[in-house]
Every structure is written in structure tokens, then in C-alpha cells.
């Protein structure tokens, strides 16, 4: 049984979107969906094209804002105010 079996396509899209957002921590994803950081990484790897997954991994590696314990205490929101709410346009694998 897959750990992602109970997630809808909408949930998966939202998790991917949250994972790409710089100011959304893995803790926020865990609070909303119950997925730990390693689970998010596995989901991203499963759902994304390999090239995009490598870009994402390089982007989040060492990024303090993805970890609430490491980030500046003045950052108190999940979503960047500059982010457009145009929907998820991340290239995902098509089965």
C-alpha cells in the first residue's frame, strides 16, 4: 500500500505547489497533509519529470525557509505575498 494512496489529485497538486513555494515549510505540509519531509521528497520524485525534480532538490537543499526551526522568526506565513495564485503549472509526469 502506497503512503500516497489516500491523497486526491488535488491534494497532490497542492503539495507540489507548497513544496515549490520558498516560504512554505515542510512543517506546514506535515500539518496539513501528514507527510514528513522524506515523504514530500518521495512524492515529488514520483510525480515530477526527473529534470524538474533535480531542479527542485537543488533549490530546497539547505534553504532555511523550508525548515521552521532554521528560518528567521519574522517569517510567519506559508505563502509569499508576491506569489501569483494562477494554479499549479509544474510539469508533472503523465501516465
N, C-alpha and C positions, 0 to 999 in steps of 0.2 A: 504494500500500500504506500502510495506516494504522500509525502508531507504536504503537497500542494493540491491534493485531490479535492479538498473541501473549499478551495478558492474558485470564485467565478472568474470569468474572463475580465469583467470589470475590475474585480479586486486585483488581479494580476497586472492589468494596465496601470492601476493606481499605485501599486507597489513599485513598479518600474519607474513611473513618473517621480515618486517620492525618492527613490534611490538616486536618480539623476539630479535632484534638487540639492544644491550645495548646503543649504541651511536646514534640511530635514535630516535629523539624526537617525541612526539605526535604532535608538531607543524609542523614537516616535513611531517607527514602523512596527517595532515589537509591541508597543502599547496598543496600536490599532489593529494589527493583524496576527500578533503572537509569533512572528517569525524573528529568530535571532539573526545576528549579522551573518553567520555562516549559511543560514537558510536563505537569506536575501541573495548572497553571492551565488548560491546554487541555482536559485530561481532565475537570476539574471543570466547566468551561463546557459541554462536550459532554453530560455525564451529569446535570447538575442543572437544575432549573427556573431560569429567569433571575432571579427574585426571590431565591432561595436562593443562587445564585451571587454576586449582588451583595452579599448579607449576608456571605458567606464572604470575598470580596475585601476588603471594608471591615474585617473582623475581622483578617485576616492582614497587611494593609498596615502596614508599619512595626513589626510585632511582633518584638521581638528574639529571642524563644524559637523562632521558626521558622527562624532562621539561626544555626547553631552558632558562627560566628565573632563574632556580636554578643551572644550570650547570656552571662549570668553563669556563671562557671566552676563554681559549686556545683550547677548543674543538670546532672545526669549520667544522666538516664533519659529514655526516649522517651515513656512513658505516665505521666500524672498518677495518683498513688495514690488520688485521690478519684473518679476516673472509674469509672462503673459498667461492667461488662462485659455489657451486655444486648444487644449486637448493633448493627448499623447501622440506625438509624432515620431516616437522612437522606432527605428527599424527593428522589427522582430522576425523571428523565423516563421515561415509559413509552412504548415504541414499539409 
